[in-house]
Amino acid sequence: VSIKASCEGGQYIPTVIPTEEKLTRVSQWPLYRGDNIVRRSEPLQETLLTEQFVVQMNEQTAARLELQNGDYVVVQQHEAIVELPFILNEKVANDCVFINAGVIGSEKLGVSFGEINIKKKG
């Protein structure tokens, strides 16, 4: 899978993505998760309350998967499988799924970018 991207405001934004029916995971590392010094700073870690381990995608991609905001989804990336809440985010490109890296639980999925499978829980 070849993805071209730009970095706008410190956030990875895909500009060319696969047009097949596959989903592609994109992510970013939260600013204060980068090294041992900042990870041990309690005041800096308290700023991360908004960094959640959730699945985000736009309305068009969510509709294709029959997802509603707040649904729980089963995420599979390679051999890893986790259940996560889903929230709408219109900043995410079509056929892409945004899942933060560097937050508690994200290590279960492995690589931060690549093909990913998602289905509604249940």
C-alpha positions, -999 to +999 in steps of 0.1 A: +000+000+000+015+033-011+003+064+007+013+100-001+008+125+027+015+159+041+020+172+076-003+200+084-003+216+119+017+186+132-009+161+121-005+134+094-030+140+066-032+115+038-035+132+004-036+101-018-050+069-004-059+035-018-093+036-036-101-001-029-126-011-003-098-017+022-093+006+052-060+022+061-050+030+096-033+064+102-021+077+135+000+102+153+020+101+185+007+125+212+032+153+218+040+143+254+045+106+248+078+109+229+105+101+254+112+090+290+115+125+304+081+138+293+064+104+300+075+107+336+062+143+340+028+142+358+018+177+347+026+170+311+007+136+312-023+154+327-026+173+294-032+141+276-067+135+289-081+142+255-058+116+238-081+086+237-077+051+224-107+052+201-115+046+164-122+077+144-134+079+108-156+102+087-193+099+081-190+084+046-167+056+057-188+050+088-219+047+067-203+021+045-196+001+077-231+009+091-216+026+122-232+052+144-213+076+166-207+059+199-209+023+186-183-002+197-162-018+170-139-048+167-105-038+152-081-063+137-046-053+126-025-083+116-030-108+144-041-083+170-078-078+178-093-052+202-127-037+209-129+001+209-155+029+208-161+047+176-164+085+171-171+105+140-143+128+128-148+146+095-110+154+094-102+118+086-099+110+049-123+085+032-114+048+037-090+058+065-092+051+102-075+073+128-063+055+159-038+073+182-005+056+188+014+060+220-017+059+243-025+031+267-038+001+248-024+012+214+006-011+217-018-041+212-023-032+176+014-029+166+024-007+136+009+028+134+001+028+097-013+001+073-042-020+064-068-026+091-101-044+094-131-030+114-166-043+120-194-033+143-194-053+176-222-077+180 
